[in-house]
């Protein structure tokens, strides 16, 4: 099973979805749900996360959370393990409680937090569990419309601030925002994700690509990465490297010259940044074999690890290519 692509950074907002293994119920009683919420509260303090919205369904859970540190995986895994230990011990069961790896959507909060919170709060209505979202006790909705006092660990201020300066007005406006739509016809805001895990404006998606995905090379382990990495042309790499070493493209592309460090750097960056196969790169760089590309790449990797000056030079070239 391919591992999911995760981008973690300070201030990131995620829609986290956890499902019961094989559709199994995650909660069998109100006490179970309260226990899960207690681990949510502990995670807020333990990992400095913020919970913006939650909804505990029968066999899955939705959480809109913000990380103050790049620790999404650690915080969610801690909650899952802690609750699973409690659940298995209570019901004398063994095995996995949650279905594989949790799903996380990286969210452009400025553009989508309001819509996602509404969609999550209306989950029980769409599932036919209640007629109105306020009738469901296991979501954060009632805290957002003033029916109950919000727990200390639930962050309500940012979302409500989008609906009015005065809190009473904001509570009313948010209630209208959620309840004046047809829950059954409401489209999931995540219908059009970039790469299956980014929800945001074009500018946000491009920022994520350039900031976090452009330098990653684990395409084989994470197929999503291939379609999300910024498209970088081989010609651009040769141009930037050639300008830096005051060499023309022919000097970099033709084989045969010994100690052609400019060519070796161009090959190394081409394999790292373009996602092209070794065979395609070999054809481009003077009709050499894919194995030849691999040898030059491995040689440069070792040289970069041991030569600080070379490492700095390659990193500067990488930044120039990616950000140009």
Steps between C-alpha positions, in 0.01 A plus 500: 500500500650832390548738787299822487661827410510731802621857518564621854594853607425748775159658458364235264129417511372150423174316460581169670276198439536178698291192419433181690672191365269322251224747586500401868341739747755716683263568790250272672383739771492863606787421735712393201432827323584698812821302532598580143434869561717484812792380284424780257526746789827346620645516149429874487729554800749226423565600137391868497234439237174688452166327438272716284218251437424136580226246442498147638296272276436132569785351299712806418605836635556841341740754650602841370831562674788745484857412591723755668796274425555252213362209701176390334595133480630482856191661650244293306691176556519571872122554515432185299727278705376639831134453412555157340673375818203620707244351259670161466550467872139594579346263247763226534587508131823482300615640171472833323220735588570762233514431128861529391656843477282798578397733217603864518409785266725806509264798505532860389323627811429850370308357206345180632479481880144638510366265233674195648370571850146517363540179303640318805229630734230383256637144485244361750214655299622353172537161671139514620594490868325830582284758328699801617876526576421644845328172591829312475697496824836379366617787285626849574197663337311594816808681632503711182137611533506568874293203619784373719817650643793409280766289673833675554674284242258589217606803295188694399623857473663488157203343324239714674698814423414437135131547582497821699691718744247461780489142630120482528468615141769254386320208669175585322667553165686169523177318587337650192802409290469134599125448525367694202651255247364164390735258675418218258595712197798677648811414298812387676754789480767233452352385169792646307820435690845560355690174514230352716607687813520880448192720521564861416533780251740477206746725684488278810550182297796652315651617829477148643656355188791740494560507876465133591481274195753630250801341672347165589627198310292215645268482199501120486385469862239775465335501154307821586828686496552461126192700406558766766866578456549825306569435133863590436642479150834338427587799285458731799739291712764500226455875451545588870795265554662616175466866594655434841803319352518724191448202270262447211247221481715286271772483766250362754314264270782327316679207663872433483656779703660393825445695822203685351357613832244725333360203305495283813309766693251540214439122494462489878247785507314366195441167670397671825268762357335376181373152582626378161614139473866407488455388139349836397773694679768283340357577157501871578852508640687372197328164445649320798332213685263530793763318705746771404264764636469303825878476536549875454215571740641271769846647454365853543294398804813376677698808396228737626486321835876539556567837333334792678592751229354280227187436707443873542550560128254226400240622749528854366451374146202295610335803661560709190348236271198429717416863573560641154 
